[in-house]
Every structure is written in C-alpha cells, then in structure tokens.
C-alpha cells in the first residue's frame, strides 16, 4: 500500500530587495535563481501584491503541493520572507522530506544571491544532470574534488580551471555536505548532491552575461560530468 503523509517546511529569511522585487523573482523570475516554473499547472489561490502569495497544485485522492510567500518590508530596501512549502509525499517520506527541506535552504539562499547581485538582468538557465554513476555515497565528493573546491569553505575566493569549460573566478557563496554554490561576476553555478536523496548529482547554471547559450553550456558541463563519473 502506498504511504501518503502530509508535510510542511517553513523557512524565514531576510532578502536584499523590496517586497515588490522579491515578488517578481518568485513569480516571473524563477529561472534566475531556481528553475523555470511557467509550465507548472499552478492555481494561485491567494494573491495580495506584494505581501502574500499562495500557489497551489492539486491532484487525485487529495494530493496537493502548495507554496506560500509572506513578505514584509524592512528598512534599507530589504524584505523579510516567511516561506511555507506544504503538501503530500507518497513513499520514502523521510528521504523526500529531508531532500525538500535541504533544497529549500539552498534555493532561498540563491534567491538572495540573485537579488543582491543580478536582480532584473536577463538570464540564460541551463540544467545539467550527471550520469547515473554519480548516484553513490561518494558521488558529490567526487565532483567537488574534480572541481578543485574540496578544500574551500563558504566565503572563500575560488579560481577554478574546469576541463572543457574554462577558467572560473569567483566566490564560494554556499557550501555544505550536499550543496555548493559558486558565484562569478556574471554567473551563478549551483551544484546539487542529490545522490544523498536517491538521485544523480545535478547542477544548474544561471548566466547573466548576455552572451550565454544553453546548448553550449549543457554540452561543456555535460562532458565534464561524464569524465568525473566515467
């Protein structure tokens, strides 16, 4: 019998932008910091611009997935965000909840990085998945070693030479056992250790230079990941 249980993930953070700019980022601007959501069959049940947004998807047998954003203005053009992700997981509840809650912290950190450094700039978004061979206990560690960042901590400067990609100069803006963020002058690179949650390692590239091409980026990084996990 399929296990079906409710979940709720709540997260509070301050962001370096007004509620209006945050609203734009979490509605129309998701490719800049997370992934495109324009194809989601979302039904917006609450929309009180720019303070309260609830988007909800529903399915058979009572299934639902809901995102709530409550925004409060702060001094200095900043905003406080109260974020709640709720819904129903079926099967492997603990693993799904752990993965979703950890992803939430990384995504909302990335939202802050976008708003603080690239807000409003056109983005080219690319999603690249590592081979199935990355889905091992040491899969994410292998990637960090191949990138040459295994000795770096959050806040450290990074000078990387990535085979087939080129030289990357920037800052490690996020780092823990499951996720890694590298921010350069015109790009955010997000690396996901989803091997810990039963999936292959993945990454996204958010390029704001105006010169990016998703196909070229995917080819270069895809070839690099193939070599890491050959």
N, C-alpha and C positions, 0 to 999 in steps of 0.2 A: 504494500500500500504506500502511495506517495505521501511523504511527510510535508505538511503545509503549515507554516507558522508565520505570524506577524513579526515585523522588525521595525525598529525606529533608531535612526542615527542622527543625533543632534550635535551641532558644532557652532561655536561662536568665535568670531574673529573681527579684527578691525582692518579696513582696507583703505589704501591711499587714493581715494577718489570719492566724489559726491555720490549720494544715492542714485541720482539720475544716470551717472556714468556706470555705476555697478549694474543698474537695471539693464542698460544697453548691452553690457558684456554678458549677462546671464540669459538674455533673450536672443538678440540678433548676433552677438559676437562670440559665441561658444567655440568656433574653430580657432580662435586666437589663443585659447588657454586650456581647452579641454578637447572636444571633438564636435563635429557638426551635429546638431540636433534638429535641423529643419525638416528631416524626414520622419521624425517621431510622430506617431498618431496621438499627439498630446491634446488634452482638453483642458483649457485654462478655466478653473473653477472660481478663482479669486484674482482680481487684477485691480489693485488700488495704487496707481502710479504716484510716486516712485517708492512706496513704502512696503507694499505687501503683494507678493506674487505666489500663487499656488498653481502648479501644473500637475495634472493627474491623468494617468493612463489606466484604463480598466479592461479586464478580460473575463473569460468564462470562470464560473464557480467562485466568484467573489475575489478573483485576483486583481490587484491594483499596484501601481507604482506611483508615488507622489513625491514631488519636490516643492518645498516651501522656503521662500526667502522673505525675511522680515528685515527691513533696512531702516536705520536711524541715523540722521545726520549728526556729525561731530564737528568740533571746531577745526579750523585749518583745512577745510575742504575734504574731510575724511568721512567714512561711514562705518557704522557697526552693523555687521551682518549676523543674524541668527538664522541658521540653515538647518532644516529638518528633512531627512530622506526617510520615508516610511513606505511600507508595502508588505508583500508576502514573498518569502522564499520557499521554494519547494526542493526538498532533498539537500543533503550536505549543508544544513542550516548554519552550523558553526563556522565552516570554511567560507561560506558565502558572506556571512556577517562580518567575519574578520577581514576578508578581502575588501568588501564595500566600505567599511569604516576606515581602513587604512588608505584606500584610494581617495576618500573624501578629504582627508587632511592634505594629501599631496595636490589634489586638484584645486582646493581653495588657496593653498599657498601659491600655486601657479597663477591663479586669478589675481592675487596681489602683485605678483611679479609683472604680469601683463599691464595692469592698471598703473603701476609705478614707473614702467619703462617704455611701454609701447602703445599706450591707450589710443585707440582711434586709427592706428595705422593699418593699411590693408595687409592681409596675411595670406600666405600660402601654407596650407596644412597638409602634412603627409603622415600617414600611419604605416609603420613597418613592423611585421611580425617575424620573430626569429624562428628558425626551424624547430621541429618537434623535439630534436635532440637537446634543446635548451630546457626542457621540462624535467629537470633533475634537481636534486637538492642543492648542488653547487652551481646551477645554471647562471644565476645572477652574478655570483662571484667571478665566474669565468669572463663575463662581459666586462666587469669593472677592471679586471686585470688586463684584458686586451685593450681597453681604452687608456690604461695607464693612470687610473684615478683611485686605485685601491688604497693608496696611502694618503689620499686627500680627505679633508673634512669640510663640512658645510662652512662657507665663508672664505675658503681658500681660493687663491687665483689658480687658474688652470691653463696650461699650454699643452695642447694635445696634437699629435700627428696621427690621424686616423687613416689607415691604409685604404686607398681608393676614394677617400672623402676629401682629405686635405688637412691643413692646419687650422685648429680651432683655438681661439684665445678668449678667455672669459673668466667666469667665476662659478664655482660650485655653489649654487644657491639653495640646494636641498640635498641631503644625503642621510639615508639610514639603511637598514639591512634589506629593505625591499624596494626602495625608490632612489633615483638620482636625478637631479636637475642641473643642467649646465646652461648658463645664460651668457651669450656673447653680445657684441654691440648691436646686432640686428637679428638674432635668432634665439629661440628657446628650444633646447633639446631635453626631452623628458624620457627617462628610461624606467621601465616597469618590471620588477622582479616577480612576475605573475607565476613563476614556477612554484612559489610558495603557496599558491592558491589553486593549484591543479591545472595550470595553463602554461603555454610557452611564454618566454620572455618577450616583451614588446617595447616599442618606442614610438614617440611622435616628434615631429619637427614642426615648429611654428616659426616661419620665416617672414620677417618684416622688411627686408631689404628692397623689395620691389623688383628683384631680379630672379626670384625663386621659380623653380619649375618642379611640380610634384613628381613627375615621372623621372626626372633626372635624380632627384633626391632619393626616391624609393629604390632606384637601381643601384646607386652607390652604396647606400646603407644596407640594402638587402645583400649585396655581395660581401660586404664586411661581416655581417652577421653569419652568413654561410661559412666563412672562413673560421670564425670563432668557434662554431659548433660542428665543424667537419668531423 
